[in-house]
Amino acid sequence: MSKLTNWVIGGVAVIVIGGIAYATFGHKSAEKSNNKIVTVGIMSGSKQDTDIWNSVSKTAKDKYGITLKFKQFSDYNQPNKALAAGDIDINAFQHYAFLAASNKATGDKIVAIGDTVISPIRLYSNTYKKVSEYKTGDTIVVPNDTSNESRSLYVLKAAGLIDLKSGLTTATVKDITKNPKSLKIKELAADQTARSLTDVQGAVVNGTYADTAGLDYKKAIFVEPINKNSHQWVNIIAAKSANKNKQVLKDVVKSYHTQTTKNAINKAYDGVELAAWDTDFSK
């Protein structure tokens, strides 16, 4: 075999081996670049919420190559702390008003990057079937955190049970101006409101804790109305301000804002929770 032939064969071999090596390395690099993991902080919760996030996870994986991992919390005060500390990448548990109050209290720079659902809160009672049945001196429990206490008091106002000072950003029990039935408004940790129903005549309960307690939404005696003032109660996906423009986080939001997710929400909650990015708040 001539030197020229040996050189040609050797050259071809180098090219083939090099091509195989490049293809293998390139494939692994592509796999690595597609191996995007986002950790989401959520509240310990219901099968319904799990079903919705399973749907979002599938979309994120199939369309964007993103793997969603979840860290669950039982206390509303924890997910923002975890986000600020970098223990999670985003969280999805709070509404706009809660985030504003949290940032004000802590100085954290956490921002909303996408809407998820709006879950009207409800007044429940084991004692009565209608709001009009309340009697003088009855006790109603509301959550004690700033934003949800205010929201609950406005629910009681909408129900015609109390009136509040005008022009308020947030209301407390001290802002009640009319209370015709001298109702006792008791403040309690949000995760305890549902449990209190055996001891009081009513409780305003957030959707998360209503799920956990197994409350029947259809048996609520009053439901928060949806109108132009409701947008502050829209639940959100939140991130640290410094990370808000990261494409991978934007893609998680896109994975949530799909008809598939909307169908999952409707199936899970039968109209109790609404897809907020597709809800009319102009009324």
Number of C-alpha atoms within 10 A of each C-alpha: 5 7 8 9 10 11 11 12 12 12 12 12 12 12 12 12 12 12 12 12 12 12 12 12 12 12 12 12 12 11 12 10 10 14 13 15 14 16 16 23 25 23 21 17 17 16 12 16 19 14 16 21 19 15 19 23 20 16 22 22 18 12 12 17 19 22 18 18 13 15 15 14 16 13 12 17 11 14 25 28 15 17 21 18 12 12 15 21 20 29 24 21 22 22 24 20 20 20 23 16 15 21 14 11 9 11 9 18 16 21 20 20 20 21 22 26 22 23 23 19 25 24 24 30 23 15 14 15 14 13 18 11 9 18 14 12 13 14 18 24 28 29 25 18 18 15 23 24 23 22 23 25 25 20 22 24 16 15 18 13 19 19 18 19 12 9 7 10 8 16 21 21 15 8 15 15 12 13 16 13 13 14 17 16 19 15 18 16 14 22 20 17 26 25 15 16 18 11 12 18 21 27 28 30 28 21 18 18 21 22 18 14 17 10 15 10 18 11 14 22 18 21 20 19 14 17 11 11 11 16 19 16 22 23 25 24 25 29 27 22 14 10 17 17 12 10 10 18 21 15 17 25 20 16 23 25 19 16 12 15 21 21 14 21 24 17 13 18 15 11 11 16 17 19 24 21 18 14 13 11 12 10 8
